[in-house]
């Protein structure tokens, strides 16, 4: 790392982050860290199966027979369950992969690399050219697929108990405590713990849950919680995103649901305090989320539903800010739900995460998760006829929120979320999102002043998506860089300088932003400071006009710079609208600019990409004005 980049890292991330990362790396290399995480500790009995069945702490339901959710048999759910039973798994909620009936849990199916389960987790690299994307190994070990089988079991009056417990058994046998890739990430461990717990309660009285099997599961659950607690500050300081929220919540719920574990009271009390702190820090005061990603914000929505419902089941409450932030994040996400099927812009990093899939709707449909949180926060009974309400039914079981109040509805017109840097415009036909952000937390992509346009519930001008975190630099630039977004690049440069993995240097910064309205149009004006690695004092001014009486937009981009480089205005239209979109672009002197169609890619789902050419207008002047019309 160059001195200038080191300075940028320290300034952006803070001294606490830099000091912790250095100290943590020292502990890891010296083997001192490994001492906190013993390998293959002896098994012990924490509580008998008989006693647990009699006195298990409250959960969403006490067992399968207790569930009162409407039964909705459907053939898609049956097909998905049959695939799982035969070893076929839908990776990242989109990519079908046949793992076979005897998958070993540690082989990357995308390249065949097999991790060494004899290595301590501190010696396992989560990103390397040889091993490929470790998320392909984590996907099945997360056990989110349990919900498909449990829902199939419930809706079709079937019995998958033996299969599920045999899979858990097999995982435990092939993944020794604190060894191999599946002990590498504390969030993955937390999710596995939550998902096993859901299955334990659902099959609480099942004959497949034998005393010996129960003792083995509790043994692994204890050491998973122990692992999360011992490594919690890595997530709270070095990572500080949805990982920290997941893990602190898991410690709190671990204390609630497994009070017989040694240390559970400490996990519960500290986990609750840390969870409250993370929610207050990570969800901004206007409801936006520090990861600048709608999908990762949905992760937090599901975690909030777990937290609010289960705390009430145990007669506990959180600090007021948790409920306030839950209401704000719910209103924020609903405000950008432009799609006719519950979709939001495919904005920010999107790794296919949907940890608790409790509905038979497309992964991009946010309605099940938002309705569940809405029911938990506002005390609204879920609609028994709507497929989007199933998640709420699994969680609530008649539980009514005690903090009910008037739920705000999205309104037409212009609105600003300045803390997060989001600006939106709604009409009866259209949805428009513009980003103009001063990053106070780590940016995900170089996408400031990106514009996302929707018409009649369809995404017309869109974000390229994410594809994969571990891919070639060329492909990564197609999804993370400035050219992946509907904004402006300077020469071949992104708005910020790319560092390793999830690091950007020279963060772009909003200088001003806001809406005005006239009888004929709405106008957004925003200015950012960007391209700091290219030259000093470079600013990008963007003006967007949306006309009221016609489907027409006028976008003017002006870059103030002394670099001599050309500017490139990039558009990523959806192919379905290619025949209906008309672009006309001129430079600062009024000269018409020719359209240039260049190679481009689009990823609606993690691990999946399709060709989607991008349209580019370029000039050596400082200004481009483009008029966009949509033909009926």
PyMOL commands that set and color helices and strands:
alter all, ss='L'
color gray80, all
select helices_A, chain A and resi 3-13+15-30+33-36+49-55+64-66+75-85+121-123+135-141+146-155+161-174+181-183+186-202+211-230+232-239+242-257+264-282+294-313+320-335+367-378+387-396+473-480+482-484+575-577
alter helices_A, ss='H'
color red, helices_A
select strands_A, chain A and resi 88-91+95-98+127-128+132-133+413-417+422-426+430-435+451-455+458-461+488-490+497-498+504-505+509-517+521-529+539-547+552-560+567-571+581-587+596-598+601-602+610-611+614-619+623-630
alter strands_A, ss='S'
color yellow, strands_A
deselect
rebuild
show_as cartoon
